[in-house]
Amino acid sequence: DPEKLFFEERRMADEQRDCGGCILAPGFIDVQINGGFGVDFSQATEDVGSGVALVAQRILSHGVTSFCPTLVTSPPEVYHKVLPQIPVKSGGPHGAGVLGVHLEGPFISREKRGAHPEAHLRSFEANAFHDVLATYGPLDNVRIVTLAPELGRSHEVIQALTARGICVSLGHSVADLQAAEEAVQSGATFITHLFNAMLPVSARAPAVAHPLPSAGLVLVTDAVPALGLGNGRHTLGQQEVEVDGLTAYVAGTKTLSGSIAPMDVCVRHFLQATGCSVELALEAASLHPAQLLGLEKHKGTLDFGADADFVVLDDSLHVRATYISGELVWQAEEARQ
């Protein structure tokens, strides 16, 4: 508390670091990342935890201090095997913290399924929330669910999920504005990859993607397992993905499939593409995702009392160092010398 420190305690900091004129910002939070560096979170391997740990460690160099491992549409047996192996976990020198899993599908639109395999898509039956539990298994480790609000009985599912503290996001949807607004009234608070895999906006049909204030904008990588691996064929859940340059497609098609951009690249691209302020670009990767998950008192901010998760950036927003809970967990090679 700087006021208390200045007026009452009048003492120096226990530890001082010279950041050399760099920018100090809250650590980045990625709420949609499907894998990376050859690890696919939607693959039911025997040791999912070690794959999550590898990604958690590798994304430190990109300024990410916490994230939501994301599973794309999969058969029930995959969820039942994978989800228990991804518990919420604090970050540290071992890697970024796990805030909970993001389940994207399988309760989405066939028409707007994008890279999600059609064979595993599902709708809600008579006992809708029971269908959700039967599909996913226990929801203890789940933080976000992306679904299409036009599916029958979706509103009771949204209410049941939000009652458990799970964020509901709308995506892969052909919903019109009315259906989207009804979903919001039921508790939905987010839109997954805005303007992608949903009806286009027009004057006659506003659709799900009506204009949002910048204060609600959250940057995600939507990174696929090919992140960090270069061109060629890789997996994403039950499908093959082909990477060509900076673009990932479902193999043999021109259907976009996530991205291979790490979070710091997303921040720089957002800044350059929109001409927004540096502050907004940084908040879209830190404060806004923290607010989405109700963590803004602990994450996404440099206010006193918050977790000391922060990133040191040069003026071009390249990461120089990453800290979690006040501890240096990654540093650029030239910054070490």
Secondary structure, DSSP 4 states (H G I P E B T S, - for coil): -HHHIIIII----SS----TT-EEEEPEEEEEE-EETTEETTS--TTHHHHHHHHHHHGGGGTEEEEEEEE-S--HHHHHHHGGG---B--BTTBPEE--EEEE-SSS-STT-TTS-GGG-----SSHHHHHHHHH---TTEEEEEE-TTSTTHHHHHHHHHHTT-EEEE-SB---HHHHHHHHHHT--EESSTTSSBPPP-SS---S-----GGG------B-TTTTT-SEEEEETTEEEEEETTEEEETTS--B--B---HHHHHHHHHHHH---HHHHHHTTTHHHHHHTT-TTTSS--STTS---EEEE-TT--EEEEEETTEEEEE-HHHH-
